[in-house]
Amino acid sequence: MSKIIKKNSMLRMALFSVIAIGMLAILGCGTSGYDTPTYNPPAPVLTQTGNGLVNAATLKGWMDQGLVNATAGEKVVILDYTDQAAYDIGHIPGAVRVDTTEIMRTRLEGVAEMAQLVTDGPHMDAIIQRAGIDANTTLVFTSGSLTSSTRLYSTFRYWGFPKECLKVLDG
């Protein structure tokens, strides 16, 4: 008798599962259907390049288009990773200087402090706010050395920025 009851319970569960899957297939997962699309494709990206490098001519074109430090829509922010003296001697017009102390942080890791680690969240937020970076921003990294530019690139990748929006000035 208990085998029959157990078998009937299994059949009811199987039937319930089939009905539930059928309802999901017919009704969907809570969307309004295909008649009213909720996805709006993004506008073409003017700053899209084939890789993570951007040459001076392309950057100049973006400057001429008014994309560098624009206040709305698609924009480009140039981050210059140099010390104050080098920045004062000369930099790309509109470039925002980023200091070593902003990008690298000494942090407590386990039992000892470790120097030269990726900056923490509050300091990264301060850089983002000071530079006016938002979701429509392409970042161009420049510095006196390739190592410094790639340090900026890797820091922004660490904090979740998409690689399509990060460029290193070539040359």
WOMO-V70715 format. One record per pair of residues at least 24 apart in sequence whose C-alpha atoms are under 10 Angstrom apart, sorted by the first residue. I is the first residue (numbers start at 1). J is the second residue. Records with the same first field share a line. If there is no record, write none. Layout:
I = J ; J
This chain:
43 = 74
44 = 74
45 = 74 ; 75 ; 136 ; 138 ; 165
46 = 74 ; 75 ; 138
47 = 74 ; 75 ; 76 ; 137 ; 138 ; 139 ; 164 ; 165 ; 167
48 = 138 ; 164 ; 165 ; 166 ; 167
49 = 164 ; 165 ; 167
50 = 164
51 = 163 ; 164 ; 166 ; 167 ; 168
52 = 140 ; 153 ; 163 ; 164 ; 165 ; 166 ; 167 ; 168 ; 169 ; 170
53 = 140 ; 141 ; 166 ; 167 ; 168 ; 169 ; 170 ; 171
54 = 140 ; 141 ; 166 ; 167 ; 168 ; 169 ; 170 ; 171
55 = 167 ; 168 ; 169 ; 170 ; 171
56 = 169 ; 170 ; 171
58 = 169
59 = 140 ; 169
60 = 92
63 = 93 ; 94
67 = 137 ; 138
68 = 93 ; 94 ; 95 ; 137 ; 138 ; 139 ; 140
69 = 94 ; 95 ; 96 ; 131 ; 132 ; 133 ; 137
70 = 132 ; 137
71 = 132 ; 133
72 = 134 ; 136 ; 137
73 = 134 ; 135 ; 136 ; 137
74 = 134 ; 135 ; 136 ; 137 ; 138
75 = 132 ; 133 ; 134 ; 135 ; 136 ; 137 ; 138 ; 139
76 = 132 ; 133 ; 136 ; 137 ; 138 ; 139 ; 140 ; 165 ; 166
77 = 131 ; 132 ; 133 ; 134 ; 137 ; 138 ; 139 ; 140 ; 141 ; 166
78 = 131 ; 138 ; 139 ; 140 ; 141 ; 142 ; 167 ; 168 ; 169
79 = 127 ; 131 ; 139 ; 140 ; 141 ; 142 ; 143 ; 149 ; 152 ; 168
80 = 140 ; 141 ; 142 ; 143 ; 144 ; 148 ; 149 ; 152
81 = 141 ; 142 ; 143 ; 144 ; 145 ; 148 ; 149 ; 151 ; 152
82 = 142 ; 143 ; 144 ; 145 ; 148 ; 149
83 = 143 ; 144
86 = 143 ; 144
87 = 143 ; 144
91 = 142 ; 143
92 = 142
95 = 131 ; 140 ; 141 ; 142
96 = 127 ; 130 ; 131 ; 132 ; 141
97 = 127 ; 131 ; 142 ; 143
98 = 127 ; 130 ; 131 ; 141 ; 143 ; 152
99 = 127
100 = 148 ; 151 ; 152
102 = 126 ; 127
103 = 127 ; 151 ; 152 ; 155 ; 156
104 = 151 ; 152 ; 155
117 = 155
118 = 151 ; 152 ; 154 ; 155 ; 156 ; 158 ; 159
119 = 155 ; 158 ; 159
120 = 159
121 = 159
124 = 155 ; 156 ; 159
135 = 161 ; 162 ; 165
136 = 165
137 = 165 ; 166
138 = 162 ; 163 ; 164 ; 165 ; 166 ; 167
139 = 163 ; 164 ; 165 ; 166 ; 167 ; 168 ; 169
140 = 165 ; 166 ; 167 ; 168 ; 169 ; 170
141 = 166 ; 167 ; 168 ; 169 ; 170
142 = 167 ; 168 ; 169 ; 170 ; 171
143 = 168 ; 169 ; 171
144 = 171
145 = 171
146 = 170 ; 171
